Amino acid sequence: MCENKELDPRDLNGDGKVTLSEKVQYGVNQAQEKVGKAIDDIKADAKAAVEDAKVLYGKAAEKAKDAYGKAAEKAGEVAGKAKEVYADAAEKAKDVYGKAAEKAGEVADKAKEKFGKA
């Protein structure tokens, strides 16, 4: 007769008897395996989080670079327009000054003419 006995996994020395010491050691081994698996899972999650952060940083850096480029371009355009406005204003001021000087000369001539006769 062949008996098919299942071996108790807690029988660490294989003598067919499970002692208190073997039960404790088996529990410790099981706990170590679960802690090791938990640590491996945490490491994998942390590594994935770091990779995700790198991707997000890259995207953010690219967007910031693009925004900076656009802002610099707009600033250049604004500066160019400001120079044009300044040049136009300076030209108009020059014209107004010239006309005012001319009119002042005419007024002075007329005043001399009137006072000269008086």
DOMI-385046 format. One record per atom (N, C-alpha, C, CB): atom name; x negated, y, z negated; residue in three letters. Coordinates in steps of 0.001 Angstrom, whole numbers, padded with zeros to 6 digits. Glycine has a CB too. Example, Ala and Ser with C-alpha at 12.3 -4.5 7.8 and 13.67 -1.06 7.14 Angstrom:
! DOMI-385046
{node 'N' {-013190 -005690 -007800} 'ALA'} {node 'CA' {-012300 -004500 -007800} 'ALA'} {node 'C' {-013200 -003300 -007800} 'ALA'} {node 'CB' {-011308 -004473 -009046} 'ALA'} {node 'N' {-012850 -002250 -007080} 'SER'} {node 'CA' {-013670 -001060 -007140} 'SER'} {node 'C' {-012900 000030 -007870} 'SER'} {node 'CB' {-014084 -000598 -005725} 'SER'} 
! end
This chain:
! DOMI-385046
{node 'N' {-000816 -001157 000000} 'MET'} {node 'CA' {000000 000000 000000} 'MET'} {node 'C' {-000885 001254 000000} 'MET'} {node 'CB' {000942 -000021 -001193} 'MET'} {node 'N' {-000587 002121 000926} 'CYS'} {node 'CA' {-001393 003338 001057} 'CYS'} {node 'C' {-000576 004520 000585} 'CYS'} {node 'CB' {-001867 003549 002520} 'CYS'} {node 'N' {-001021 005102 -000492} 'GLU'} {node 'CA' {-000308 006265 -000998} 'GLU'} {node 'C' {-000911 007520 -000376} 'GLU'} {node 'CB' {-000370 006328 -002551} 'GLU'} {node 'N' {-000040 008349 000128} 'ASN'} {node 'CA' {-000480 009593 000732} 'ASN'} {node 'C' {-000265 010712 -000283} 'ASN'} {node 'CB' {000283 009879 002066} 'ASN'} {node 'N' {-001270 010904 -001086} 'LYS'} {node 'CA' {-001187 011937 -002110} 'LYS'} {node 'C' {-001686 013257 -001553} 'LYS'} {node 'CB' {-001993 011539 -003356} 'LYS'} {node 'N' {-000936 014297 -001837} 'GLU'} {node 'CA' {-001416 015631 -001478} 'GLU'} {node 'C' {-002339 016093 -002584} 'GLU'} {node 'CB' {-000232 016641 -001265} 'GLU'} {node 'N' {-003437 016632 -002164} 'LEU'} {node 'CA' {-004383 017139 -003153} 'LEU'} {node 'C' {-003939 018512 -003616} 'LEU'} {node 'CB' {-005815 017195 -002576} 'LEU'} {node 'N' {-004056 018735 -004897} 'ASP'} {node 'CA' {-003720 020035 -005478} 'ASP'} {node 'C' {-004878 020982 -005169} 'ASP'} {node 'CB' {-003459 019930 -007039} 'ASP'} {node 'N' {-004586 022120 -004516} 'PRO'} {node 'CA' {-005673 023040 -004165} 'PRO'} {node 'C' {-006385 023608 -005387} 'PRO'} {node 'CB' {-005136 024176 -003328} 'PRO'} {node 'N' {-005762 023482 -006540} 'ARG'} {node 'CA' {-006399 023983 -007760} 'ARG'} {node 'C' {-007426 023003 -008307} 'ARG'} {node 'CB' {-005348 024271 -008821} 'ARG'} {node 'N' {-007424 021767 -007797} 'ASP'} {node 'CA' {-008406 020763 -008236} 'ASP'} {node 'C' {-009715 021069 -007515} 'ASP'} {node 'CB' {-007912 019280 -007935} 'ASP'} {node 'N' {-010472 021954 -008087} 'LEU'} {node 'CA' {-011668 022468 -007427} 'LEU'} {node 'C' {-012808 021453 -007354} 'LEU'} {node 'CB' {-012142 023696 -008138} 'LEU'} {node 'N' {-012870 020545 -008309} 'ASN'} {node 'CA' {-013964 019578 -008270} 'ASN'} {node 'C' {-013535 018242 -007652} 'ASN'} {node 'CB' {-014500 019347 -009675} 'ASN'} {node 'N' {-012229 018129 -007269} 'GLY'} {node 'CA' {-011742 016943 -006577} 'GLY'} {node 'C' {-011646 015700 -007420} 'GLY'} {node 'CB' {-012601 016664 -005441} 'GLY'} {node 'N' {-011549 015828 -008738} 'ASP'} {node 'CA' {-011486 014634 -009596} 'ASP'} {node 'C' {-010058 014153 -009824} 'ASP'} {node 'CB' {-012142 014921 -010937} 'ASP'} {node 'N' {-009085 014829 -009210} 'GLY'} {node 'CA' {-007695 014433 -009381} 'GLY'} {node 'C' {-007026 015067 -010571} 'GLY'} {node 'CB' {-007605 012968 -009504} 'GLY'} {node 'N' {-007744 015775 -011350} 'LYS'} {node 'CA' {-007187 016446 -012522} 'LYS'} {node 'C' {-007385 017951 -012365} 'LYS'} {node 'CB' {-007852 015931 -013838} 'LYS'} {node 'N' {-006392 018706 -012798} 'VAL'} {node 'CA' {-006488 020161 -012744} 'VAL'} {node 'C' {-006584 020668 -014172} 'VAL'} {node 'CB' {-005264 020796 -011994} 'VAL'} {node 'N' {-007744 021155 -014495} 'THR'} {node 'CA' {-007967 021666 -015846} 'THR'} {node 'C' {-007587 023143 -015917} 'THR'} {node 'CB' {-009443 021467 -016270} 'THR'} {node 'N' {-007498 023639 -017140} 'LEU'} {node 'CA' {-007200 025054 -017342} 'LEU'} {node 'C' {-008280 025911 -016699} 'LEU'} {node 'CB' {-007078 025379 -018846} 'LEU'} {node 'N' {-009510 025497 -016822} 'SER'} {node 'CA' {-010622 026239 -016233} 'SER'} {node 'C' {-010472 026309 -014708} 'SER'} {node 'CB' {-011972 025583 -016613} 'SER'} {node 'N' {-010056 025184 -014084} 'GLU'} {node 'CA' {-009876 025181 -012636} 'GLU'} {node 'C' {-008702 026071 -012231} 'GLU'} {node 'CB' {-009656 023749 -012128} 'GLU'} {node 'N' {-007627 026067 -013045} 'LYS'} {node 'CA' {-006487 026928 -012758} 'LYS'} {node 'C' {-006898 028405 -012791} 'LYS'} {node 'CB' {-005354 026664 -013764} 'LYS'} {node 'N' {-007688 028759 -013797} 'VAL'} {node 'CA' {-008150 030145 -013928} 'VAL'} {node 'C' {-009056 030498 -012760} 'VAL'} {node 'CB' {-008892 030357 -015271} 'VAL'} {node 'N' {-010001 029603 -012469} 'GLN'} {node 'CA' {-010944 029867 -011377} 'GLN'} {node 'C' {-010194 029976 -010044} 'GLN'} {node 'CB' {-012020 028749 -011302} 'GLN'} {node 'N' {-009205 029129 -009832} 'TYR'} {node 'CA' {-008400 029170 -008610} 'TYR'} {node 'C' {-007667 030519 -008516} 'TYR'} {node 'CB' {-007380 027986 -008582} 'TYR'} {node 'N' {-007094 030980 -009612} 'GLY'} {node 'CA' {-006405 032279 -009648} 'GLY'} {node 'C' {-007356 033420 -009330} 'GLY'} {node 'CB' {-005765 032508 -011018} 'GLY'} {node 'N' {-008559 033333 -009907} 'VAL'} {node 'CA' {-009574 034364 -009643} 'VAL'} {node 'C' {-009946 034359 -008163} 'VAL'} {node 'CB' {-010840 034133 -010519} 'VAL'} {node 'N' {-010139 033182 -007588} 'ASN'} {node 'CA' {-010491 033071 -006159} 'ASN'} {node 'C' {-009386 033663 -005275} 'ASN'} {node 'CB' {-010739 031588 -005775} 'ASN'} {node 'N' {-008135 033341 -005615} 'GLN'} {node 'CA' {-007009 033873 -004843} 'GLN'} {node 'C' {-006959 035406 -004943} 'GLN'} {node 'CB' {-005675 033259 -005341} 'GLN'} {node 'N' {-007179 035914 -006139} 'ALA'} {node 'CA' {-007174 037364 -006344} 'ALA'} {node 'C' {-008301 038020 -005553} 'ALA'} {node 'CB' {-007308 037700 -007842} 'ALA'} {node 'N' {-009481 037400 -005545} 'GLN'} {node 'CA' {-010620 037948 -004801} 'GLN'} {node 'C' {-010310 037997 -003299} 'GLN'} {node 'CB' {-011894 037101 -005059} 'GLN'} {node 'N' {-009684 036945 -002804} 'GLU'} {node 'CA' {-009330 036920 -001385} 'GLU'} {node 'C' {-008353 038043 -001051} 'GLU'} {node 'CB' {-008723 035560 -001005} 'GLU'} {node 'N' {-007342 038234 -001919} 'LYS'} {node 'CA' {-006349 039284 -001664} 'LYS'} {node 'C' {-006970 040675 -001763} 'LYS'} {node 'CB' {-005182 039164 -002650} 'LYS'} {node 'N' {-007841 040872 -002735} 'VAL'} {node 'CA' {-008520 042163 -002874} 'VAL'} {node 'C' {-009416 042408 -001663} 'VAL'} {node 'CB' {-009351 042212 -004185} 'VAL'} {node 'N' {-010139 041359 -001242} 'GLY'} {node 'CA' {-010998 041494 -000060} 'GLY'} {node 'C' {-010200 041852 001178} 'GLY'} {node 'CB' {-011768 040206 000183} 'GLY'} {node 'N' {-009049 041203 001358} 'LYS'} {node 'CA' {-008185 041512 002504} 'LYS'} {node 'C' {-007663 042938 002399} 'LYS'} {node 'CB' {-007005 040516 002586} 'LYS'} {node 'N' {-007260 043348 001202} 'ALA'} {node 'CA' {-006762 044718 001013} 'ALA'} {node 'C' {-007854 045736 001341} 'ALA'} {node 'CB' {-006264 044921 -000440} 'ALA'} {node 'N' {-009067 045464 000916} 'ILE'} {node 'CA' {-010189 046372 001204} 'ILE'} {node 'C' {-010437 046437 002703} 'ILE'} {node 'CB' {-011474 045914 000468} 'ILE'} {node 'N' {-010412 045279 003375} 'ASP'} {node 'CA' {-010607 045259 004821} 'ASP'} {node 'C' {-009508 046053 005532} 'ASP'} {node 'CB' {-010633 043811 005336} 'ASP'} {node 'N' {-008259 045895 005051} 'ASP'} {node 'CA' {-007149 046649 005640} 'ASP'} {node 'C' {-007334 048153 005436} 'ASP'} {node 'CB' {-005814 046195 005032} 'ASP'} {node 'N' {-007774 048538 004248} 'ILE'} {node 'CA' {-008008 049960 003950} 'ILE'} {node 'C' {-009120 050510 004835} 'ILE'} {node 'CB' {-008368 050157 002457} 'ILE'} {node 'N' {-010189 049732 005003} 'LYS'} {node 'CA' {-011295 050167 005868} 'LYS'} {node 'C' {-010813 050353 007301} 'LYS'} {node 'CB' {-012453 049148 005826} 'LYS'} {node 'N' {-010005 049393 007786} 'ALA'} {node 'CA' {-009489 049484 009158} 'ALA'} {node 'C' {-008589 050702 009310} 'ALA'} {node 'CB' {-008716 048203 009537} 'ALA'} {node 'N' {-007724 050938 008315} 'ASP'} {node 'CA' {-006838 052105 008363} 'ASP'} {node 'C' {-007642 053406 008320} 'ASP'} {node 'CB' {-005835 052065 007195} 'ASP'} {node 'N' {-008670 053437 007478} 'ALA'} {node 'CA' {-009503 054641 007373} 'ALA'} {node 'C' {-010242 054895 008684} 'ALA'} {node 'CB' {-010511 054508 006208} 'ALA'} {node 'N' {-010747 053823 009282} 'LYS'} {node 'CA' {-011466 053972 010549} 'LYS'} {node 'C' {-010514 054485 011625} 'LYS'} {node 'CB' {-012102 052625 010986} 'LYS'} {node 'N' {-009291 053956 011664} 'ALA'} {node 'CA' {-008302 054409 012639} 'ALA'} {node 'C' {-007945 055872 012384} 'ALA'} {node 'CB' {-007035 053526 012581} 'ALA'} {node 'N' {-007821 056248 011116} 'ALA'} {node 'CA' {-007498 057640 010778} 'ALA'} {node 'C' {-008620 058573 011220} 'ALA'} {node 'CB' {-007251 057788 009262} 'ALA'} {node 'N' {-009856 058151 011038} 'VAL'} {node 'CA' {-010998 058970 011466} 'VAL'} {node 'C' {-010983 059133 012986} 'VAL'} {node 'CB' {-012341 058332 011004} 'VAL'} {node 'N' {-010713 058046 013695} 'GLU'} {node 'CA' {-010653 058120 015159} 'GLU'} {node 'C' {-009525 059053 015604} 'GLU'} {node 'CB' {-010453 056711 015767} 'GLU'} {node 'N' {-008369 058939 014950} 'ASP'} {node 'CA' {-007246 059834 015269} 'ASP'} {node 'C' {-007627 061285 015002} 'ASP'} {node 'CB' {-005992 059454 014446} 'ASP'} {node 'N' {-008305 061526 013891} 'ALA'} {node 'CA' {-008722 062887 013543} 'ALA'} {node 'C' {-009700 063430 014587} 'ALA'} {node 'CB' {-009367 062914 012137} 'ALA'} {node 'N' {-010603 062571 015063} 'LYS'} {node 'CA' {-011551 063014 016092} 'LYS'} {node 'C' {-010817 063411 017364} 'LYS'} {node 'CB' {-012577 061910 016397} 'LYS'} {node 'N' {-009822 062607 017745} 'VAL'} {node 'CA' {-009046 062907 018951} 'VAL'} {node 'C' {-008307 064229 018775} 'VAL'} {node 'CB' {-008046 061763 019262} 'VAL'} {node 'N' {-007655 064402 017623} 'LEU'} {node 'CA' {-006914 065642 017366} 'LEU'} {node 'C' {-007851 066845 017331} 'LEU'} {node 'CB' {-006141 065539 016041} 'LEU'} {node 'N' {-009028 066684 016728} 'TYR'} {node 'CA' {-010004 067769 016684} 'TYR'} {node 'C' {-010424 068143 018104} 'TYR'} {node 'CB' {-011240 067365 015838} 'TYR'} {node 'N' {-010667 067125 018920} 'GLY'} {node 'CA' {-011052 067393 020308} 'GLY'} {node 'C' {-009980 068165 021052} 'GLY'} {node 'CB' {-011342 066093 021034} 'GLY'} {node 'N' {-008725 067760 020862} 'LYS'} {node 'CA' {-007625 068459 021526} 'LYS'} {node 'C' {-007511 069892 021016} 'LYS'} {node 'CB' {-006299 067709 021308} 'LYS'} {node 'N' {-007615 070060 019695} 'ALA'} {node 'CA' {-007509 071395 019110} 'ALA'} {node 'C' {-008659 072281 019579} 'ALA'} {node 'CB' {-007493 071312 017576} 'ALA'} {node 'N' {-009853 071717 019635} 'ALA'} {node 'CA' {-011015 072491 020079} 'ALA'} {node 'C' {-010841 072923 021530} 'ALA'} {node 'CB' {-012311 071669 019918} 'ALA'} {node 'N' {-010315 072021 022352} 'GLU'} {node 'CA' {-010099 072344 023757} 'GLU'} {node 'C' {-009059 073458 023900} 'GLU'} {node 'CB' {-009654 071091 024533} 'GLU'} {node 'N' {-007984 073370 023116} 'LYS'} {node 'CA' {-006951 074403 023175} 'LYS'} {node 'C' {-007500 075741 022675} 'LYS'} {node 'CB' {-005721 073985 022344} 'LYS'} {node 'N' {-008292 075702 021617} 'ALA'} {node 'CA' {-008882 076936 021086} 'ALA'} {node 'C' {-009825 077557 022112} 'ALA'} {node 'CB' {-009636 076658 019766} 'ALA'} {node 'N' {-010595 076725 022772} 'LYS'} {node 'CA' {-011522 077197 023790} 'LYS'} {node 'C' {-010748 077852 024936} 'LYS'} {node 'CB' {-012394 076032 024315} 'LYS'} {node 'N' {-009669 077212 025346} 'ASP'} {node 'CA' {-008831 077741 026417} 'ASP'} {node 'C' {-008210 079076 025998} 'ASP'} {node 'CB' {-007729 076727 026791} 'ASP'} {node 'N' {-007676 079114 024771} 'ALA'} {node 'CA' {-007057 080346 024274} 'ALA'} {node 'C' {-008091 081469 024198} 'ALA'} {node 'CB' {-006418 080113 022886} 'ALA'} {node 'N' {-009301 081145 023746} 'TYR'} {node 'CA' {-010363 082149 023673} 'TYR'} {node 'C' {-010694 082670 025070} 'TYR'} {node 'CB' {-011628 081559 023004} 'TYR'} {node 'N' {-010770 081768 026024} 'GLY'} {node 'CA' {-011060 082175 027402} 'GLY'} {node 'C' {-009996 083105 027944} 'GLY'} {node 'CB' {-011181 080957 028301} 'GLY'} {node 'N' {-008732 082755 027690} 'LYS'} {node 'CA' {-007636 083606 028165} 'LYS'} {node 'C' {-007663 084962 027471} 'LYS'} {node 'CB' {-006279 082921 027931} 'LYS'} {node 'N' {-007920 084965 026165} 'ALA'} {node 'CA' {-007977 086223 025418} 'ALA'} {node 'C' {-009124 087095 025927} 'ALA'} {node 'CB' {-008141 085950 023907} 'ALA'} {node 'N' {-010261 086474 026181} 'ALA'} {node 'CA' {-011413 087235 026680} 'ALA'} {node 'C' {-011105 087804 028060} 'ALA'} {node 'CB' {-012680 086344 026734} 'ALA'} {node 'N' {-010429 087017 028881} 'GLU'} {node 'CA' {-010064 087488 030219} 'GLU'} {node 'C' {-009104 088680 030122} 'GLU'} {node 'CB' {-009420 086342 031043} 'GLU'} {node 'N' {-008104 088562 029259} 'LYS'} {node 'CA' {-007142 089660 029077} 'LYS'} {node 'C' {-007844 090893 028526} 'LYS'} {node 'CB' {-005996 089233 028130} 'LYS'} {node 'N' {-008758 090685 027589} 'ALA'} {node 'CA' {-009491 091824 027026} 'ALA'} {node 'C' {-010293 092525 028117} 'ALA'} {node 'CB' {-010429 091363 025883} 'ALA'} {node 'N' {-010874 091741 029000} 'GLY'} {node 'CA' {-011617 092325 030120} 'GLY'} {node 'C' {-010711 093132 031030} 'GLY'} {node 'CB' {-012312 091235 030922} 'GLY'} {node 'N' {-009511 092565 031287} 'GLU'} {node 'CA' {-008557 093279 032137} 'GLU'} {node 'C' {-008127 094589 031470} 'GLU'} {node 'CB' {-007321 092394 032431} 'GLU'} {node 'N' {-007820 094528 030181} 'VAL'} {node 'CA' {-007392 095722 029445} 'VAL'} {node 'C' {-008510 096760 029445} 'VAL'} {node 'CB' {-006989 095359 027989} 'VAL'} {node 'N' {-009732 096313 029228} 'ALA'} {node 'CA' {-010861 097248 029222} 'ALA'} {node 'C' {-011022 097892 030594} 'ALA'} {node 'CB' {-012166 096527 028812} 'ALA'} {node 'N' {-010854 097093 031649} 'GLY'} {node 'CA' {-010947 097640 033008} 'GLY'} {node 'C' {-009882 098678 033263} 'GLY'} {node 'CB' {-010836 096532 034039} 'GLY'} {node 'N' {-008653 098380 032841} 'LYS'} {node 'CA' {-007555 099336 033032} 'LYS'} {node 'C' {-007785 100599 032203} 'LYS'} {node 'CB' {-006205 098690 032652} 'LYS'} {node 'N' {-008311 100426 030984} 'ALA'} {node 'CA' {-008586 101580 030134} 'ALA'} {node 'C' {-009636 102474 030794} 'ALA'} {node 'CB' {-009063 101126 028731} 'ALA'} {node 'N' {-010636 101862 031407} 'LYS'} {node 'CA' {-011661 102661 032100} 'LYS'} {node 'C' {-011044 103422 033264} 'LYS'} {node 'CB' {-012811 101759 032606} 'LYS'} {node 'N' {-010137 102758 033985} 'GLU'} {node 'CA' {-009466 103422 035111} 'GLU'} {node 'C' {-008638 104603 034613} 'GLU'} {node 'CB' {-008565 102421 035880} 'GLU'} {node 'N' {-007869 104368 033549} 'VAL'} {node 'CA' {-007026 105438 032988} 'VAL'} {node 'C' {-007909 106591 032508} 'VAL'} {node 'CB' {-006148 104897 031812} 'VAL'} {node 'N' {-009009 106257 031850} 'TYR'} {node 'CA' {-009922 107293 031378} 'TYR'} {node 'C' {-010500 108079 032548} 'TYR'} {node 'CB' {-011051 106676 030547} 'TYR'} {node 'N' {-010904 107367 033589} 'ALA'} {node 'CA' {-011478 108046 034760} 'ALA'} {node 'C' {-010441 108955 035412} 'ALA'} {node 'CB' {-012002 107016 035786} 'ALA'} {node 'N' {-009199 108457 035534} 'ASP'} {node 'CA' {-008127 109287 036108} 'ASP'} {node 'C' {-007871 110516 035245} 'ASP'} {node 'CB' {-006828 108470 036256} 'ASP'} {node 'N' {-007807 110318 033931} 'ALA'} {node 'CA' {-007551 111432 033014} 'ALA'} {node 'C' {-008684 112448 033083} 'ALA'} {node 'CB' {-007381 110921 031568} 'ALA'} {node 'N' {-009904 111955 033163} 'ALA'} {node 'CA' {-011052 112866 033239} 'ALA'} {node 'C' {-011001 113667 034537} 'ALA'} {node 'CB' {-012385 112080 033144} 'ALA'} {node 'N' {-010640 113010 035637} 'GLU'} {node 'CA' {-010546 113692 036930} 'GLU'} {node 'C' {-009446 114756 036898} 'GLU'} {node 'CB' {-010272 112673 038060} 'GLU'} {node 'N' {-008291 114387 036320} 'LYS'} {node 'CA' {-007182 115347 036230} 'LYS'} {node 'C' {-007561 116523 035328} 'LYS'} {node 'CB' {-005903 114654 035694} 'LYS'} {node 'N' {-008239 116224 034225} 'ALA'} {node 'CA' {-008666 117300 033320} 'ALA'} {node 'C' {-009623 118251 034036} 'ALA'} {node 'CB' {-009342 116715 032056} 'ALA'} {node 'N' {-010488 117667 034835} 'LYS'} {node 'CA' {-011439 118474 035598} 'LYS'} {node 'C' {-010696 119383 036577} 'LYS'} {node 'CB' {-012437 117566 036356} 'LYS'} {node 'N' {-009689 118803 037251} 'ASP'} {node 'CA' {-008891 119587 038192} 'ASP'} {node 'C' {-008150 120713 037458} 'ASP'} {node 'CB' {-007885 118677 038938} 'ASP'} {node 'N' {-007520 120355 036336} 'VAL'} {node 'CA' {-006771 121346 035566} 'VAL'} {node 'C' {-007711 122439 035076} 'VAL'} {node 'CB' {-006045 120683 034373} 'VAL'} {node 'N' {-008883 122074 034609} 'TYR'} {node 'CA' {-009857 123064 034143} 'TYR'} {node 'C' {-010277 123973 035290} 'TYR'} {node 'CB' {-011093 122369 033531} 'TYR'} {node 'N' {-010506 123382 036455} 'GLY'} {node 'CA' {-010903 124185 037619} 'GLY'} {node 'C' {-009816 125171 038003} 'GLY'} {node 'CB' {-011228 123283 038809} 'GLY'} {node 'N' {-008554 124666 038019} 'LYS'} {node 'CA' {-007436 125545 038372} 'LYS'} {node 'C' {-007244 126630 037314} 'LYS'} {node 'CB' {-006140 124728 038535} 'LYS'} {node 'N' {-007385 126240 036046} 'ALA'} {node 'CA' {-007229 127214 034962} 'ALA'} {node 'C' {-008320 128283 035049} 'ALA'} {node 'CB' {-007276 126508 033582} 'ALA'} {node 'N' {-009534 127867 035354} 'ALA'} {node 'CA' {-010642 128828 035476} 'ALA'} {node 'C' {-010383 129768 036646} 'ALA'} {node 'CB' {-011998 128093 035665} 'ALA'} {node 'N' {-009865 129183 037735} 'GLU'} {node 'CA' {-009562 129994 038912} 'GLU'} {node 'C' {-008473 131023 038583} 'GLU'} {node 'CB' {-009117 129092 040092} 'GLU'} {node 'N' {-007416 130552 037921} 'LYS'} {node 'CA' {-006315 131461 037542} 'LYS'} {node 'C' {-006807 132511 036554} 'LYS'} {node 'CB' {-005133 130668 036928} 'LYS'} {node 'N' {-007649 132085 035638} 'ALA'} {node 'CA' {-008178 133044 034663} 'ALA'} {node 'C' {-008979 134130 035382} 'ALA'} {node 'CB' {-009064 132324 033608} 'ALA'} {node 'N' {-009737 133715 036388} 'GLY'} {node 'CA' {-010503 134689 037175} 'GLY'} {node 'C' {-009585 135658 037892} 'GLY'} {node 'CB' {-011397 133977 038187} 'GLY'} {node 'N' {-008487 135122 038465} 'GLU'} {node 'CA' {-007524 135965 039166} 'GLU'} {node 'C' {-006881 136958 038194} 'GLU'} {node 'CB' {-006442 135099 039849} 'GLU'} {node 'N' {-006484 136453 037011} 'VAL'} {node 'CA' {-005866 137309 036002} 'VAL'} {node 'C' {-006856 138383 035557} 'VAL'} {node 'CB' {-005389 136471 034788} 'VAL'} {node 'N' {-008103 137993 035377} 'ALA'} {node 'CA' {-009120 138964 034959} 'ALA'} {node 'C' {-009307 140028 036033} 'ALA'} {node 'CB' {-010465 138257 034665} 'ALA'} {node 'N' {-009307 139590 037302} 'ASP'} {node 'CA' {-009459 140555 038397} 'ASP'} {node 'C' {-008290 141531 038413} 'ASP'} {node 'CB' {-009564 139828 039753} 'ASP'} {node 'N' {-007071 141005 038236} 'LYS'} {node 'CA' {-005887 141863 038230} 'LYS'} {node 'C' {-005913 142819 037046} 'LYS'} {node 'CB' {-004612 141015 038195} 'LYS'} {node 'N' {-006372 142302 035900} 'ALA'} {node 'CA' {-006438 143164 034714} 'ALA'} {node 'C' {-007445 144271 034932} 'ALA'} {node 'CB' {-006805 142352 033460} 'ALA'} {node 'N' {-008573 143958 035529} 'LYS'} {node 'CA' {-009586 144982 035828} 'LYS'} {node 'C' {-009011 146024 036785} 'LYS'} {node 'CB' {-010863 144335 036438} 'LYS'} {node 'N' {-008278 145505 037743} 'GLU'} {node 'CA' {-007694 146402 038742} 'GLU'} {node 'C' {-006689 147354 038096} 'GLU'} {node 'CB' {-007013 145591 039860} 'GLU'} {node 'N' {-005840 146806 037209} 'LYS'} {node 'CA' {-004836 147647 036547} 'LYS'} {node 'C' {-005490 148589 035559} 'LYS'} {node 'CB' {-003791 146784 035835} 'LYS'} {node 'N' {-006422 148083 034748} 'PHE'} {node 'CA' {-007042 148939 033756} 'PHE'} {node 'C' {-008021 149935 034404} 'PHE'} {node 'CB' {-007763 148087 032714} 'PHE'} {node 'N' {-008540 149500 035518} 'GLY'} {node 'CA' {-009452 150398 036209} 'GLY'} {node 'C' {-008716 151628 036747} 'GLY'} {node 'CB' {-010154 149661 037350} 'GLY'} {node 'N' {-007473 151415 037116} 'LYS'} {node 'CA' {-006676 152511 037622} 'LYS'} {node 'C' {-006119 153373 036487} 'LYS'} {node 'CB' {-005545 151976 038479} 'LYS'} {node 'N' {-006036 152810 035327} 'ALA'} {node 'CA' {-005396 153552 034232} 'ALA'} {node 'C' {-006258 154562 033638} 'ALA'} {node 'CB' {-004954 152655 033181} 'ALA'} 
! end
